[in-house]
């Protein structure tokens, strides 16, 4: 990924994203995805409650994407000289930012912000008494989010794990504040 634009354009797009995550207690840990293609640079971030996107028009020399720390990237952009253009480039999972004589680098990762997707192994099957399943549900149901507006928090995750030749069924739920965990052998 490589693009050229003004400091003000990048900052404006980042501030739109910042408005949505500023009140989040973990905002200093938030990652932002930068994706450049077809003359547009898109910024995207998400947390447990929402996803925020913004974009800007830029002169794109090569397309691509990267995931970097939001706070670091934003602080660098804020300090750049407004009179000079900003060159943003990705090399070897590092975001390079050039502005006049200034050069900065931010370590990044691939631009994939994947949601959790359950997997199923077709060869996995087991039998369990219904009382045991009900026990797991009873131990974890108190921390399920009660409203459908946060669909990713209103259920229980069941995982089948093996450890030291023993099979465990784990149940986990959260409402964003509390976390409950129960396990059966």
Secondary structure in CASP SS format (residue, H / E / C, confidence):
PFRMAT SS
TARGET T0000
AUTHOR 0000-0000-0000
METHOD secondary structure of the structure
MODEL  1
X C 1.00
X E 1.00
X E 1.00
X E 1.00
X E 1.00
X E 1.00
X H 1.00
X H 1.00
X H 1.00
X H 1.00
X H 1.00
X H 1.00
X H 1.00
X H 1.00
X H 1.00
X H 1.00
X H 1.00
X H 1.00
X H 1.00
X H 1.00
X H 1.00
X C 1.00
X C 1.00
X C 1.00
X C 1.00
X C 1.00
X H 1.00
X H 1.00
X H 1.00
X C 1.00
X E 1.00
X E 1.00
X E 1.00
X E 1.00
X E 1.00
X E 1.00
X E 1.00
X C 1.00
X C 1.00
X E 1.00
X E 1.00
X E 1.00
X E 1.00
X E 1.00
X E 1.00
X E 1.00
X C 1.00
X C 1.00
X C 1.00
X C 1.00
X E 1.00
X E 1.00
X E 1.00
X E 1.00
X E 1.00
X E 1.00
X E 1.00
X C 1.00
X E 1.00
X E 1.00
X E 1.00
X E 1.00
X C 1.00
X E 1.00
X E 1.00
X E 1.00
X E 1.00
X E 1.00
X E 1.00
X H 1.00
X H 1.00
X H 1.00
X H 1.00
X H 1.00
X H 1.00
X H 1.00
X H 1.00
X H 1.00
X H 1.00
X C 1.00
X C 1.00
X C 1.00
X C 1.00
X C 1.00
X E 1.00
X E 1.00
X E 1.00
X E 1.00
X E 1.00
X E 1.00
X E 1.00
X C 1.00
X C 1.00
X E 1.00
X E 1.00
X E 1.00
X E 1.00
X E 1.00
X E 1.00
X C 1.00
X C 1.00
X E 1.00
X E 1.00
X E 1.00
X E 1.00
X E 1.00
X E 1.00
X C 1.00
X E 1.00
X C 1.00
X C 1.00
X C 1.00
X C 1.00
X C 1.00
X C 1.00
X C 1.00
X C 1.00
X C 1.00
X C 1.00
X C 1.00
X C 1.00
X C 1.00
X C 1.00
X C 1.00
X C 1.00
X C 1.00
X C 1.00
X C 1.00
X C 1.00
X H 1.00
X H 1.00
X H 1.00
X H 1.00
X H 1.00
X H 1.00
X H 1.00
X H 1.00
X H 1.00
X H 1.00
X H 1.00
X H 1.00
X H 1.00
X H 1.00
X C 1.00
X C 1.00
X C 1.00
X C 1.00
X H 1.00
X H 1.00
X H 1.00
X H 1.00
X H 1.00
X H 1.00
X C 1.00
X C 1.00
X C 1.00
X E 1.00
X E 1.00
X E 1.00
X E 1.00
X E 1.00
X E 1.00
X E 1.00
X C 1.00
X C 1.00
X E 1.00
X E 1.00
X E 1.00
X E 1.00
X E 1.00
X E 1.00
X E 1.00
X E 1.00
X E 1.00
X C 1.00
X C 1.00
X C 1.00
X C 1.00
X E 1.00
X E 1.00
X E 1.00
X E 1.00
X E 1.00
X E 1.00
X C 1.00
END
